Amino acid sequence: MRIFQRPRIVASRCVEFDHCRWNGDMIGSNVVRALKGYAEFVPVCPEVEIGLGVPRKPVRLVASGEGVRLVQPESGMDVTERMRAFSDRYLDAIGDIDGFILKSRSPSCGTKDVRIYRSPETAQVAEKGRGLFAEAVFSRFPDMPIEDEGRLRNRQIREYFLTRLFTLAEFRQVQTSERIRDLQAFHARNKFLLMAYNQGELEHLGRIVANPDRKAFAEVVQDYRAHLIAALHHPPRYTATINALMHAFGHFSDELTPDEKTLFLDTLERYRQDRVTICPNLTILRSWIARFGDEYLGEQTFFTPFPPDLVEVAPDLSHEGREYREVAPEG
């Protein structure tokens, strides 16, 4: 059974941690609640940290000739510089982080679709963007998994986020080991996952980990990380996922009955047609891994990229189909 490294996640404190929204509320999130058993959270409320208190008069983003400002309309107070200074100070000191879960549409933490008003008094929206703290997060950690609790209710977005989160957490442990054999083992475990995400980067990563020029570990692992990030930058297309499934199927094809082969291939065709999720094919392959004792496939993260308890922690509110209509917040 795979042992998962605990990712370290910065989260908005008002999401499942504290009653610190402007009106004293706390936001519920099945995803964050479930992750508490598998991750180390670092909760933060930027608005409280800059002294606004709980409860507090709401703040909003306002367009101006000096750029977007964070203001409190009722008092007229402009807290833009306080928020920027806090964000820089906090992110400078945060240490190793594997991802962020921030409050949706918040003027401080919103990752996208945050209303930017034409003035402090008007209800007219000039445009939409990110909260000031979230903007600093994206600037400082452009390669990290960053999501809001609202978008994580979508199954495809959630699974993509969790896959990246736990993969990068495991890789962070490899980096600290300073042993090339640990990097090689990491690459071997993730071969099928990388095959599904980006075949070209998989091949490049293989050349890096082979290290024919006998480079120092620090140089090799830095190069590997850059291409690992690139490999996971976009969610896998279903055609690439089918390719990985067929490669795994090939491990057993000589030992299966005709009916077993037909069952797998028929289920795969239904996945190709977007009539079922990938789960039935994964379940079939997992049963064969156990039946035939295939240790190599048994260690592949492709089959369990994150803790199984997190697969269905929140309902899909709408069927998005196979394609990720909106996987990453706008860059």
C-alpha positions in Angstrom: 0.0 0.0 0.0 1.3 3.4 -1.0 2.4 5.7 1.8 1.6 9.3 0.9 3.8 12.2 1.9 1.8 14.9 3.7 1.6 18.0 1.5 2.0 21.4 3.2 -0.9 23.6 2.2 -1.5 27.3 2.8 -5.3 27.8 3.2 -7.6 30.7 3.8 -8.4 30.5 7.5 -12.1 31.2 7.0 -12.4 27.9 5.0 -12.9 25.2 7.7 -10.5 26.7 10.3 -12.0 29.8 11.9 -15.0 32.1 12.0 -13.0 35.0 10.6 -14.9 36.2 7.5 -16.0 39.9 7.6 -19.3 38.9 9.1 -17.9 36.3 11.5 -18.8 33.3 9.3 -16.7 30.2 8.5 -17.0 28.6 5.1 -17.5 24.8 4.9 -15.5 22.7 2.4 -15.7 18.9 2.1 -12.3 18.9 0.3 -10.5 20.8 3.0 -12.2 18.8 5.8 -11.1 15.5 4.2 -7.6 16.8 3.5 -7.0 17.5 7.2 -6.3 13.9 7.7 -3.6 13.8 5.0 -2.0 17.2 4.9 -0.4 19.9 7.0 -2.4 23.1 6.8 -1.1 26.6 7.3 -4.2 28.7 7.7 -4.0 32.5 7.2 -6.5 35.3 7.0 -4.7 38.3 5.4 -7.5 40.7 6.3 -7.2 39.9 10.0 -3.4 39.9 9.8 -3.5 43.5 8.6 -5.6 44.5 11.6 -9.2 44.6 10.2 -10.6 42.4 12.9 -13.7 40.2 13.2 -16.4 41.2 12.5 -15.3 44.0 10.2 -16.7 46.3 7.6 -16.3 44.7 4.1 -13.4 45.7 1.8 -13.5 45.7 -1.9 -11.1 46.1 -4.9 -11.5 49.4 -6.7 -10.0 50.4 -10.1 -8.1 53.7 -10.0 -5.5 55.6 -11.9 -2.9 54.1 -9.6 -4.0 50.5 -10.4 -6.3 48.3 -8.3 -6.7 49.4 -4.7 -8.1 47.6 -1.7 -10.4 49.9 0.2 -13.1 49.8 3.0 -15.9 51.9 1.5 -17.7 52.7 4.8 -14.6 54.1 6.5 -12.8 55.3 3.3 -9.7 53.5 4.5 -7.2 52.3 1.8 -5.4 49.2 3.0 -3.6 48.4 -0.3 -0.1 48.9 0.9 -0.7 47.1 4.2 -2.0 44.1 2.3 0.9 44.1 -0.1 3.5 44.5 2.7 1.9 41.7 4.7 1.7 39.4 1.6 5.4 39.9 0.8 6.5 39.4 4.4 4.3 36.3 4.9 5.3 34.6 1.7 9.0 35.3 2.3 8.8 33.4 5.6 6.4 30.6 4.7 9.1 28.0 3.9 8.4 24.8 1.9 4.9 24.7 0.5 3.2 22.3 -1.9 0.0 24.1 -2.7 -2.7 26.7 -1.8 -6.5 26.5 -1.2 -7.9 30.1 -1.0 -11.3 31.6 -0.5 -13.2 32.1 -3.7 -14.0 35.6 -4.9 -12.4 37.2 -1.9 -10.9 40.7 -2.4 -7.8 39.4 -0.6 -7.7 35.7 -1.4 -9.8 35.2 -4.6 -7.9 33.3 -7.3 -10.2 34.7 -10.1 -13.5 36.4 -10.8 -13.1 38.9 -7.9 -15.1 42.0 -8.6 -13.2 45.2 -9.2 -15.5 48.1 -8.8 -15.4 51.4 -10.6 -15.4 53.3 -7.3 -15.7 52.6 -3.5 -19.4 53.8 -3.6 -20.7 52.4 -6.9 -22.1 48.9 -7.6 -20.7 49.1 -11.1 -18.0 46.4 -11.8 -15.2 47.6 -14.0 -13.6 44.2 -14.4 -12.7 41.0 -12.6 -9.4 39.7 -11.3 -7.6 38.3 -8.3 -7.5 39.4 -4.7 -4.3 41.2 -3.6 -3.0 38.3 -1.5 -3.8 35.8 -4.2 -2.0 38.0 -6.7 1.2 37.8 -4.6 0.8 34.0 -4.3 0.6 33.5 -8.0 3.6 35.9 -8.6 5.7 34.1 -6.0 4.6 30.5 -6.6 3.6 30.3 -10.3 4.2 26.6 -10.5 2.3 25.5 -7.4 -1.2 24.0 -7.4 -3.4 26.9 -6.4 -7.2 26.6 -6.2 -10.2 28.0 -4.4 -12.6 26.0 -2.4 -15.5 26.7 -4.8 -13.7 25.3 -7.9 -12.6 22.2 -5.9 -16.2 21.1 -5.9 -15.7 20.1 -9.5 -14.5 16.5 -9.8 -12.1 17.0 -12.7 -10.5 20.2 -11.2 -10.3 18.5 -7.8 -8.5 15.4 -9.0 -6.1 17.4 -11.1 -5.3 19.6 -8.1 -4.8 16.6 -5.8 -2.6 14.7 -8.3 -0.3 17.7 -8.6 -0.4 18.3 -4.9 0.6 14.9 -3.7 3.1 14.4 -6.6 5.0 17.6 -5.7 4.9 16.7 -2.0 6.6 13.4 -2.7 9.1 15.1 -4.9 9.9 17.6 -2.2 10.9 14.7 0.0 13.1 13.3 -2.8 14.8 16.7 -3.0 15.8 16.7 0.6 17.2 13.1 0.4 20.0 14.3 -1.8 20.3 10.7 -3.2 20.1 10.1 -7.0 18.7 6.6 -6.4 15.7 8.2 -4.6 15.1 10.4 -7.7 15.4 7.3 -9.9 12.9 5.5 -7.8 10.5 8.5 -7.9 10.8 8.5 -11.7 10.1 4.8 -11.9 7.0 5.0 -9.7 5.6 7.9 -11.7 6.3 6.6 -15.2 2.7 5.8 -16.1 1.4 9.0 -14.5 3.8 11.0 -16.6 3.0 8.9 -19.7 -0.7 10.0 -19.2 0.2 13.7 -18.7 3.0 14.4 -21.2 4.8 11.7 -23.2 7.5 14.1 -24.4 8.4 15.3 -20.9 8.4 11.7 -19.7 11.2 10.9 -22.2 13.1 14.1 -21.3 12.8 13.3 -17.6 14.1 9.8 -18.3 17.2 11.3 -19.9 17.7 13.7 -16.9 17.5 10.9 -14.3 19.9 8.7 -16.3 22.5 11.5 -15.7 25.0 10.4 -18.3 27.2 13.4 -17.6 27.4 12.5 -13.9 26.2 15.9 -12.8 25.8 16.8 -9.1 22.5 15.8 -7.5 21.5 19.5 -6.9 21.8 20.2 -10.6 20.0 17.1 -11.7 17.1 17.5 -9.3 16.7 21.2 -10.2 16.5 20.2 -13.9 14.1 17.4 -13.1 11.8 19.6 -11.1 11.5 22.1 -13.9 10.4 19.4 -16.4 8.2 17.7 -13.8 6.3 21.0 -13.4 6.1 21.3 -17.2 4.8 17.7 -17.5 2.0 18.4 -15.0 1.2 21.9 -16.2 -1.9 20.7 -18.1 -4.3 17.9 -17.2 -4.0 14.7 -19.2 -6.0 14.4 -22.4 -8.2 11.3 -22.5 -6.2 9.9 -25.5 -3.0 10.0 -23.5 -4.7 8.4 -20.5 -6.0 5.6 -22.8 -2.4 5.1 -24.0 -1.2 4.6 -20.4 -4.1 2.2 -19.7 -3.2 0.1 -22.8 0.4 0.0 -21.7 -0.7 -1.4 -18.4 -3.1 -3.8 -20.1 -0.2 -5.2 -22.1 1.4 -6.5 -18.9 -1.4 -9.0 -18.6 -2.7 -9.6 -22.1 -1.0 -13.0 -22.4 -2.5 -14.3 -19.1 -6.1 -13.2 -19.6 -9.1 -15.1 -21.0 -10.8 -13.7 -24.1 -13.8 -12.7 -21.9 -11.5 -10.7 -19.6 -9.9 -8.9 -22.5 -13.3 -8.1 -24.0 -14.5 -6.7 -20.7 -11.5 -4.4 -20.4 -11.6 -3.2 -24.0 -15.3 -2.7 -24.0 -15.0 -0.6 -20.8 -12.1 1.3 -22.3 -14.3 2.1 -25.4 -17.0 3.5 -23.1 -14.4 5.7 -21.5 -13.3 6.8 -24.9 -16.9 7.8 -25.7 -17.1 9.7 -22.4 -19.9 7.3 -21.2 -18.0 6.4 -18.0 -15.1 7.8 -16.0 -11.7 6.2 -15.9 -12.5 4.4 -12.6 -13.9 1.1 -14.0 -10.7 0.5 -16.1 -8.5 1.4 -13.1 -10.5 -1.0 -10.9 -10.1 -3.8 -13.5 -6.3 -3.2 -13.7 -5.9 -3.0 -10.0 -7.6 -6.4 -9.6 -5.2 -7.9 -12.1 -2.2 -6.3 -10.4 -3.3 -8.1 -7.2 -4.1 -11.3 -9.0 -0.8 -11.6 -10.9 1.4 -10.0 -8.3 2.8 -7.3 -10.6 5.0 -5.4 -8.2 6.1 -2.9 -10.8 2.6 -1.8 -11.7 1.6 -2.1 -8.1 4.0 0.8 -7.3 2.7 3.1 -10.1 1.3 6.3 -8.8 -1.0 6.4 -11.9 -3.4 4.0 -10.2 -3.5 5.9 -6.9 -2.1 9.4 -7.3 -3.6 10.6 -4.0 -5.3 9.0 -1.0 -8.4 7.0 -2.1 -10.5 8.6 0.6 -10.2 11.8 -1.3 -11.7 10.5 -4.6 -15.3 11.4 -3.7 -15.2 13.9 -0.9 -17.6 16.3 -2.5 -20.4 16.0 -5.0 -20.2 17.2 -8.5 -22.6 20.1 -8.8 -22.8 19.7 -12.6 -21.5 17.3 -15.2 -18.5 18.9 -16.9 -17.8 16.0 -19.3 -14.3 14.7 -19.9 -12.5 17.9 -20.9 -11.4 20.4 -18.3 -13.3 23.5 -19.3 -11.5 25.6 -16.7 -8.7 23.7 -14.9 -6.4 26.5 -13.8 -7.1 30.0 -12.6 -6.4 32.5 -15.3 -2.8 33.5 -15.6 
